[in-house]
Amino acid sequence: MTKELSYTIEEVAQLLKVSKLTIYDLVKKGELPVFRVGRQMRMDAKDLDQYIYKRKNINMPEPAESKHARSKESLHIVISGQDIVLDILGKYIEKHSHYKPLRSYTGSLNSLISMYNGEGDIVSLHMFDGDTGEYNIPYLKKILTGHSYIVINLLSRKAGLYVPKGNPLQIHSWTDLTKKGVTIINREKGSGARILLDEQLRIHQISPKNVAGYENEETSHLSVASAVSAGHADVGVGIEKAAQLVQVDFVPLINERYDLVMLKKPENEKLISTVQSVLSSPSFQSEIKSLGGYDYTQTGTVLYETF
């Protein structure tokens, strides 16, 4: 590989055939060195080669400079989720503590499973449970078994349907997704938006087979809204903010609670305290207010905690 060649986190994950959160965890531990280009992290090909070589020669002594680098990177944390507010949260955490946030844009369920497996530090969740009508906590009780954790509200926001300007097909409800001639663009499995759609279809006793386009997927709110704007689909599920950015109409159907979960363990005590302090600060809440479209009345509130 040439010296100038570099990879994104996603490309490294594909090359090593592991999840992106695994790569973020290796970066956090200082085992994979990265550099930034704007908001994007990249990795030199030669550094990836060296990492692979060291794994093949695991009994070889580690160079002193590598140990030093790992020590310097040991305070990195991974924040997962897609909302821009998480970028702001990371900025505040870095400004007011010794943590260096890394961003993963993995969906809610996949991030939570990764946390169960020991990867990820702050996981953002917006997972609707159709049986209780509640967000997040029913899933946490089932998935994070054996772990102690705390759930803190980040914000609330409106979720619903993206439709073209003027809503020409008159789509106003979940049942309208079965209308003749209506094609949806879906989110990937494990995302909060996909869970919301699947739960609503179950509640309304609609088979996915009766929803045209159900198998067509995009990996972000913005890409779903863009697909509707470009005419590739008639409707998609997502949050209001993306509709404002892409200039499609939005049909609000539910108030969505967006929470943060962190594991309660001795090494996380300072991190939890830092996050609570940031979320409760007037400056952070003022910045969220300036974005518009968010409800921050519960921001910083502890909603659930195991002991």
C-alpha positions in Angstrom: 0.0 0.0 0.0 1.2 3.5 -0.7 2.0 6.0 2.0 -0.7 8.4 0.8 -3.5 5.8 0.9 -6.0 6.2 3.8 -9.4 4.7 4.8 -12.6 5.8 6.4 -13.8 4.0 9.6 -16.5 2.3 7.5 -13.9 1.1 5.0 -11.6 -0.3 7.7 -14.6 -2.1 9.2 -15.3 -3.7 5.8 -11.7 -4.7 5.3 -11.4 -6.3 8.7 -15.0 -7.7 8.4 -16.1 -6.4 11.8 -18.6 -3.7 12.9 -17.9 0.0 12.8 -18.3 0.1 16.6 -15.5 -2.5 16.9 -13.3 -0.2 15.0 -14.3 2.8 17.2 -13.5 0.7 20.3 -10.0 -0.1 18.9 -9.5 3.6 18.2 -10.7 4.5 21.7 -8.2 2.0 23.2 -5.4 3.5 21.1 -4.8 0.3 19.1 -5.7 1.9 15.7 -4.3 5.5 15.2 -6.5 7.9 13.2 -6.5 11.5 12.0 -9.3 13.9 11.2 -10.3 15.6 8.0 -13.1 17.9 9.1 -15.5 15.8 11.1 -14.4 12.6 9.4 -11.9 10.2 10.9 -9.4 8.5 8.6 -6.7 5.9 9.0 -3.4 5.6 7.1 -3.0 2.4 5.2 0.4 1.8 6.7 -1.0 2.0 10.2 -3.7 -0.5 9.3 -1.0 -2.8 7.8 1.0 -2.4 11.0 -2.0 -3.3 13.1 -2.7 -6.5 11.0 1.0 -7.4 11.2 1.1 -7.1 14.9 -2.0 -9.3 15.3 -0.2 -11.9 13.2 2.9 -11.6 15.3 1.1 -11.2 18.7 4.1 -12.5 20.7 6.5 -9.9 19.4 7.3 -7.1 21.9 5.2 -3.9 21.4 7.3 -0.8 20.6 7.5 1.7 23.4 6.1 4.4 21.2 3.0 2.3 20.5 2.4 1.8 24.2 2.7 5.6 24.7 0.2 6.3 21.9 -2.3 3.8 23.4 -2.0 5.5 26.8 -2.6 8.9 25.2 -5.8 7.7 23.5 -7.2 5.9 26.5 -9.6 8.6 27.3 -11.5 8.4 24.0 -15.2 7.6 24.3 -17.7 6.5 21.6 -21.1 8.2 21.2 -23.5 6.4 18.9 -26.5 7.8 17.0 -27.2 10.2 14.1 -28.9 13.3 15.5 -26.8 16.5 15.2 -27.5 17.1 18.9 -25.0 14.3 19.6 -22.3 16.2 17.8 -23.1 19.2 20.1 -23.0 16.9 23.1 -19.6 15.6 22.1 -18.3 19.2 21.7 -19.4 20.1 25.2 -18.0 16.9 26.7 -14.6 17.6 25.1 -14.7 21.2 26.2 -15.5 20.5 29.8 -13.6 17.3 30.5 -10.6 15.2 29.6 -12.7 12.9 27.3 -12.2 12.8 23.5 -15.5 11.8 21.9 -15.6 9.7 18.8 -18.9 9.5 16.8 -20.5 6.3 15.5 -23.6 6.7 13.3 -24.9 3.2 14.0 -28.7 2.7 14.7 -30.2 2.3 18.1 -30.7 -1.5 18.4 -27.3 -2.4 16.9 -25.6 0.2 19.2 -27.3 -1.3 22.2 -26.3 -4.8 21.3 -22.7 -3.6 20.9 -22.9 -2.0 24.4 -24.0 -5.3 25.8 -21.0 -6.9 24.2 -18.7 -4.3 25.8 -18.4 -1.7 22.9 -19.6 1.9 23.0 -19.8 4.3 25.9 -22.8 6.5 25.3 -25.7 5.0 23.2 -28.6 7.1 22.0 -31.9 5.4 21.7 -35.3 6.0 20.1 -37.0 2.6 20.1 -40.8 2.4 20.3 -42.5 -0.5 22.1 -45.9 -1.1 20.7 -47.1 -3.2 23.6 -46.5 -0.5 26.2 -46.5 2.7 24.1 -43.2 3.5 25.8 -39.8 4.3 24.4 -36.4 2.6 25.1 -36.8 1.2 28.6 -38.7 -2.0 27.6 -35.8 -2.8 25.3 -33.1 -2.0 27.8 -34.7 -4.3 30.4 -34.5 -7.2 27.9 -31.2 -6.5 26.2 -28.9 -5.2 29.0 -29.6 -8.1 31.3 -26.7 -8.6 33.7 -25.6 -5.0 33.3 -26.1 -2.0 35.6 -27.1 1.2 33.6 -28.6 4.7 33.7 -31.0 6.2 31.2 -31.0 10.0 30.8 -33.2 12.0 28.5 -31.5 13.9 25.7 -34.6 15.4 24.1 -37.9 14.7 22.5 -38.8 15.2 18.9 -41.5 14.5 16.4 -41.4 11.4 14.2 -43.6 10.6 11.3 -43.7 10.4 7.5 -41.8 12.3 4.8 -43.9 13.0 1.7 -43.4 15.1 -1.4 -44.4 18.8 -1.2 -48.2 19.2 -1.2 -48.6 15.5 -0.1 -50.1 14.6 -3.5 -51.1 11.0 -2.5 -52.8 12.3 0.7 -50.8 10.1 3.1 -51.8 11.0 6.7 -51.5 7.7 8.7 -49.7 4.4 9.0 -52.6 2.6 7.3 -52.2 4.9 4.3 -48.9 3.1 3.6 -51.0 0.3 2.0 -52.7 2.6 -0.5 -52.4 1.5 -4.1 -49.6 3.2 -5.9 -47.8 4.2 -2.7 -44.1 3.1 -2.4 -42.0 3.6 0.7 -38.3 3.9 1.4 -37.4 2.1 4.6 -34.6 2.3 7.1 -32.0 -0.4 7.9 -32.7 -3.1 10.4 -31.8 -2.1 13.9 -32.5 1.6 13.4 -35.1 3.4 15.6 -37.1 4.5 12.6 -37.3 0.9 11.3 -38.4 -0.3 14.8 -41.1 2.4 14.8 -42.4 1.4 11.4 -42.4 -2.3 12.2 -44.2 -1.8 15.6 -46.8 0.4 13.9 -47.4 -2.2 11.2 -47.8 -4.8 13.9 -50.2 -2.7 16.0 -52.3 -2.0 12.9 -52.1 -5.6 11.8 -50.5 -4.8 8.5 -48.2 -7.3 6.9 -44.9 -5.8 5.5 -45.8 -7.8 2.3 -48.6 -5.3 1.8 -46.3 -2.3 1.9 -44.7 -1.6 -1.4 -41.0 -0.8 -1.2 -40.6 -2.2 2.4 -37.4 -4.0 1.4 -35.8 -0.8 0.0 -33.5 0.7 2.6 -31.5 3.8 3.4 -29.2 4.3 6.4 -30.1 7.8 7.7 -33.1 10.1 8.2 -31.5 12.5 5.7 -31.1 9.9 3.0 -34.7 8.7 3.4 -36.0 12.3 3.1 -33.7 12.8 0.1 -35.1 9.7 -1.6 -38.6 11.1 -1.2 -37.5 14.5 -2.4 -35.9 13.0 -5.5 -39.0 11.0 -6.4 -37.5 7.6 -5.7 -40.2 6.8 -3.2 -43.6 8.3 -2.2 -43.1 8.2 1.6 -40.5 7.4 4.3 -40.3 7.3 8.1 -38.1 9.7 10.0 -37.8 12.8 12.2 -39.0 16.3 11.5 -35.5 17.9 11.4 -34.5 16.0 8.2 -37.6 17.2 6.4 -36.7 20.8 7.1 -33.2 20.3 5.7 -34.4 18.5 2.5 -37.5 20.5 1.8 -40.1 17.7 1.8 -43.4 17.8 3.7 -43.7 16.1 7.1 -46.7 14.3 8.6 -46.1 14.1 12.4 -47.5 10.9 14.0 -45.7 10.5 17.3 -43.7 12.4 19.9 -40.5 10.4 20.2 -38.3 10.3 23.3 -34.6 10.3 22.5 -32.6 9.0 25.5 -29.0 8.2 26.4 -27.9 5.1 28.1 -24.5 4.5 29.9 -23.3 1.5 31.8 -22.8 2.0 35.6 -19.3 0.8 36.4 -16.5 2.4 38.4 -14.6 3.7 35.4 -17.8 5.4 34.1 -18.6 7.4 37.2 -16.9 10.5 35.9 -18.3 10.2 32.4 -21.9 9.9 33.8 -21.3 12.9 36.0 -19.9 14.9 33.0 -22.8 14.0 30.8 -25.4 15.0 33.4 -23.6 18.3 34.0 -23.6 19.1 30.2 -27.2 18.2 29.6 -28.4 20.3 32.6 -26.3 23.3 31.6 -28.2 26.4 30.3 -25.6 26.9 27.5 -26.2 23.4 26.1 -30.0 23.7 26.3 -29.9 27.1 24.8 -27.9 25.7 21.8 -30.5 23.0 21.4 -33.3 25.5 21.5 -31.6 27.5 18.8 -31.9 24.6 16.4 -35.6 24.5 16.6 -37.9 21.4 16.4 -36.7 19.8 19.7 -38.4 19.6 23.1 -35.8 19.9 25.8 -38.1 20.1 28.9 -36.9 16.7 30.2 -33.3 17.1 29.0 -30.9 15.8 31.7 -33.7 14.0 33.6 -32.8 10.5 34.9 -35.6 8.3 33.6 -34.5 4.9 34.8 -31.6 3.6 36.8 -30.6 0.1 38.0 -28.9 -0.5 41.3 
